[in-house]
Amino acid sequence: MPKQKKRFDVEILGTRYSIISARDKGHVEKVANLVDNFINQVMNSRRGSTSMDAAVLAALNFADAYLDEKQNGEDLKREFRTKISGIIGNLDTYMESRGES
């Protein structure tokens, strides 16, 4: 059964946004704070940039971090499968050596 979605109000760069999410309030606020802080950091480090410029740069950075984490997850899955295959091969060899295959 899908989680019930709720409406949350958050503030990013002084603007209120209404977010609909199945996540809890703490998670939604944490995400909004992360976005707000990151955009503010970009704006403070790049004087004269607009909030749109900062939002685009923030989105690019978040997308980059997401793709890195996705690749790391895929690498871990591949490593896990390789190790499991090795363990299964070792077990098969052991069972065969005992005549239990």
C-alpha positions as CSV (number, residue, x, y, z in Angstrom):
1,M,0.0,0.0,0.0
2,P,1.5,3.4,-1.0
3,K,2.3,5.9,1.7
4,Q,-0.1,8.7,2.3
5,K,1.2,11.9,0.8
6,K,1.1,15.1,2.9
7,R,1.5,18.8,2.1
8,F,4.4,20.6,3.8
9,D,5.3,24.3,3.6
10,V,9.1,25.1,3.3
11,E,11.1,28.2,2.7
12,I,13.9,28.5,0.2
13,L,15.6,31.8,-0.4
14,G,12.8,33.6,1.4
15,T,10.1,32.1,-0.8
16,R,7.5,29.7,0.6
17,Y,6.9,26.5,-1.3
18,S,4.2,23.9,-0.8
19,I,5.7,20.4,-1.1
20,I,3.6,17.2,-1.4
21,S,5.5,14.2,-0.2
22,A,5.1,10.7,1.3
23,R,8.2,11.4,3.4
24,D,8.0,12.7,7.0
25,K,8.1,16.4,7.9
26,G,11.7,16.2,9.3
27,H,13.0,14.7,6.0
28,V,11.2,17.3,3.8
29,E,12.5,20.1,6.0
30,K,16.0,18.6,5.9
31,V,15.9,18.5,2.1
32,A,14.6,22.1,1.9
33,N,17.3,23.3,4.3
34,L,20.0,21.5,2.3
35,V,18.8,23.2,-0.9
36,D,18.4,26.6,0.7
37,N,21.9,26.4,2.3
38,F,23.5,25.3,-0.9
39,I,21.9,27.9,-3.1
40,N,22.9,30.6,-0.5
41,Q,26.5,29.3,-0.5
42,V,26.6,29.5,-4.3
43,M,25.2,33.1,-4.2
44,N,27.7,34.2,-1.6
45,S,30.6,32.7,-3.5
46,R,29.5,34.2,-6.8
47,R,28.7,37.8,-6.2
48,G,26.3,39.2,-8.7
49,S,24.7,35.8,-9.6
50,T,21.0,35.6,-9.7
51,S,19.0,33.2,-7.7
52,M,18.2,31.4,-10.9
53,D,22.0,31.1,-11.7
54,A,22.5,29.8,-8.2
55,A,19.6,27.3,-8.4
56,V,20.9,25.9,-11.7
57,L,24.5,25.5,-10.3
58,A,23.0,23.9,-7.2
59,A,21.0,21.5,-9.4
60,L,24.1,20.6,-11.4
61,N,26.0,19.9,-8.2
62,F,23.2,17.8,-6.8
63,A,22.9,15.9,-10.0
64,D,26.6,15.3,-10.1
65,A,26.5,14.0,-6.5
66,Y,23.5,11.8,-7.3
67,L,25.2,10.2,-10.3
68,D,28.4,9.6,-8.3
69,E,26.4,7.9,-5.6
70,K,24.4,5.9,-8.1
71,Q,27.7,4.7,-9.7
72,N,29.1,3.8,-6.3
73,G,26.0,1.7,-5.6
74,E,26.4,-0.1,-8.9
75,D,30.1,-0.7,-8.2
76,L,29.2,-2.2,-4.8
77,K,26.5,-4.4,-6.3
78,R,29.0,-5.7,-8.9
79,E,31.7,-6.3,-6.2
80,F,29.1,-8.1,-4.0
81,R,28.0,-10.3,-6.9
82,T,31.6,-11.2,-7.7
83,K,32.3,-12.1,-4.0
84,I,29.1,-14.1,-3.7
85,S,29.9,-16.0,-6.9
86,G,33.4,-16.8,-5.5
87,I,31.9,-18.1,-2.3
88,I,29.4,-20.2,-4.1
89,G,32.2,-21.6,-6.3
90,N,34.2,-22.4,-3.2
91,L,31.2,-24.1,-1.6
92,D,30.6,-26.1,-4.8
93,T,34.3,-27.2,-4.9
94,Y,34.1,-28.2,-1.2
95,M,30.9,-30.2,-1.7
96,E,32.3,-31.9,-4.8
97,S,35.5,-32.8,-2.9
98,R,33.4,-34.5,-0.2
99,G,31.2,-36.2,-2.8
100,E,28.1,-34.3,-1.8
101,S,27.3,-32.5,-5.1
